[in-house]
Amino acid sequence: MKLSYHGHSVVQIETNDKTILIDPFITGNKLCDLDPETVEPDVILLTHGHNDHVGDTVAIAKRTGAMVVALNELAVYLGRQGIETHPMNIGGSYTFDFGKVKFTHAFHGSSYEEEDGTFVYTGMPGGILFTAEGKTIYHVGDTSLFSDLKMIGDMNDIDVAFVPIGDNFTMGPEDALIAADWIQADTVVPVHFDTFPVIEQDAEAFAKQVKTGTGRAMNVGETLEI
């Protein structure tokens, strides 16, 4: 399995025969190296409905036919735009042909801002536990520190965790270090930083301070094989 990081919270997972793209905020993301006109995911997973996570989902899904897996209200909203969706909810899991997806809690907001400034409620935010080929990836999503992260770490053998460190909108580096201890992943990768001035952080410094597992600050476009 290959994991690659593409700025903000954009993560791509390549299994033997499928490509899974998480939170494809590409257009308007100065850090992203992907092209929404050429990226070819089989599946798109979304943690929540904010524009900087939904990103280019609709355009990519319409072009490629990729199925979008998201929490219920967000999936229904996107499905009305003519793409294939699979709605889920917090605590629920489903085994697809590309792997198993389970949504966890996240403490954040979730709404989509239309072009006219109208906000559409998109249900709960979440984190994503993705399991395939004997490996488990945890995309924590946008969240504060919360104690259930320890339970999630105790209940799952997590190979790689993508943890937000930006602060202001999510937990910052100090809380993210506690989260890393609780999640107990083999590898901890910081995400959701540097995209905007208020979330600028030193990812390398964070990675060096990770005590449980190995911290790894990935460059945009860098691939990690597990």
N, C-alpha and C positions, 0 to 999 in steps of 0.2 A: 504494500500500500504506500502511495506517495501523497504527502501533504504539502501544499504550497500556500504561502501567505502573500496577499496582494493589497496591503494597505487597509487602514481602518479596521473593520472586522471581517474582511473578505477572505475566506478560506476555501481552497479547492482540494477535494479528496479524489484521488484516482485509485480505483480498485482494479482488479484484473480486467474487467470488461465494462465498467461504468465510471462516469465522471460526475461528481456531486459538487455543486457550488453553493456555498453558504453566504447569505447576506450580500448579494452582488451590487454593492454601491460602487459603480464604475464611473459613469458620467458625473462630472462635478467633483470627483475625488482626485485631487491633485497627486495623491500618492500611488494611485492604482496603475498597474502596468498592463492591465487587460483591455481588450477592445470589445465593446458590446456587440459589434457587428461580426466578430469572428469567433468569439468564445462558443464552445459547443458542449454544454452540460447535458447530461441525460436527465438530471434531477436538480431542482433548486430547493434548498431548505432555508426557511426564514425564522429568525428568532422572535421578531416582533415587527410592528407596522410602521415604525419611523422611516421617513424618507431616506435617511442615510444608511438604511439596512435593506429596505425593499429595493431601492435603487432602480436598476434596469430590468427587474424581474419580468415585467409584462412584455417588454420588447423582445427580450431573449427567449422567453417561453413561446411567444407567437412565431418567432423565426425558426426555432429548433424543435418545437413540440415538447420541450422539457416539461415534466410534471412538477408542480410546485407543492411542497408539503409545508403546511403552516398551521398555526393555531386557528380554531374554528372561524371566528369572526373575520380574521384577515383572509383566510382561505375562501370564504364565501364572497367577500368583497372582490378579491382578485378573479374568482371564477366568473363573476358577472362581466368581466372584461374579455371573456372569450378564450381563457386558457384552462388547461386541465389542472385541477387542484385536488389535494387529499387533505381534508380537515382533520385536525387532532385536538387534543386538549391536555392540560397539565396532568402529569401522572400517567397518562396513557401511552402505550407503546404499540407499534405495528411492525410486523416483519414483511418487508418488501422484497422483490427479487434482487435489489441492490444492497440490502442490509436492513438492520433493525434501527428504528428511530423511536426515541422516547423523549418527551418533553418534561423538563423540570421547572420548578419555580424560578423566577427572577423578579427582583423588586425594582421596578422601573415604570415607565409609561408605555403606551402603545396606541398611536393614532397616526393617520396618514393625512398630510396636508395637500389638498387639491391645488390646481393652478390658480384658482380664484381665491385662495386663502381659506377655504372651508376645511375644517378638520373632520375626518371620518373616524369614528371609534373602531378600533380593530382588536378589541378584546384584551386578553392578558398577554404580557411579555413572557418569554421563557428562555431557558437554556436547552441545549440539544445534546443528548447522549446518542452517539451513532456507533453502531457495532457492525463490523463486517470482517471477514477473513480472520476471525479470532482476535481482532484488535478493537479497542473501545476509545473513541475520541469524544471529548467533552468540550463543546463550544458553550461557554458559560453564559454568553449573551451579555446584554447591558444590564448590570445589576449593582446594587450595594452589597456589602458584606452581610451575610445572614447565616444563622447557625445551622440550617439544614444542609449547607455545603459539606459539613462534617459527616452527616448521615449519608449523603450521596457518595462521598469518598469511601466511607466504610462499607457501603453496599455494592460498590462497583470496582473492578480492577481496571483503572483508567490508564491508558498508555500515554496519551497526550491531552493536555488541557489548554485551551485558548482562553486566557483570562484578561479582562479589561483592566487597564491601569491608568487611564487618562485623567481620573478625578473630575470634579465639577458635575458631570452627567452620570458618572458611574463611580465605583470605588477607585481610589487612588492607589499608588504603589504600596503604602503601608498596609492598608486593608487587604490588598491583593496578595501580599506575602502571607498574611494569616489564612486567606482563602487557599493558597497553594499548600500550606501545611495541612489543612483540613481535607482537601480534595485528594491528596496523596498520589498524584499522577507521576509517572516515570519522568515525563518531560513537561515543563510548563513554559508556554509561549505567550508573551504579552501582546495584547491587541488593543484596539480602540484608543490610539494615542497619536499625537502630532498632526492629525487631519485639520484641526482648527487651533488657533492660538491658545484658547483656554484649556486645551487638553495636551499641551506639549509636555512630554516626559522623556526621561533618559531610560530607554528600554534596556540598554546594556547594563546599566547600574542596577536596575531591578533584577535582571536575570542572574547577576552575580550574587545577589542576596538571597535567592531562593535556597531554602535549607532542605525541604522535603522534595526529593526528585532533583532533576537537573533543569536549571533555568536556561532557556535558549531564546535570545532575541533574533528573530528571523528578518533578514532583509527582504524588501519587496521583490517578489519573484523567486525567492529561494525555496528549495524543495527539501523536505525531510522524509527519508524513507524509514519505515518501521516494519 
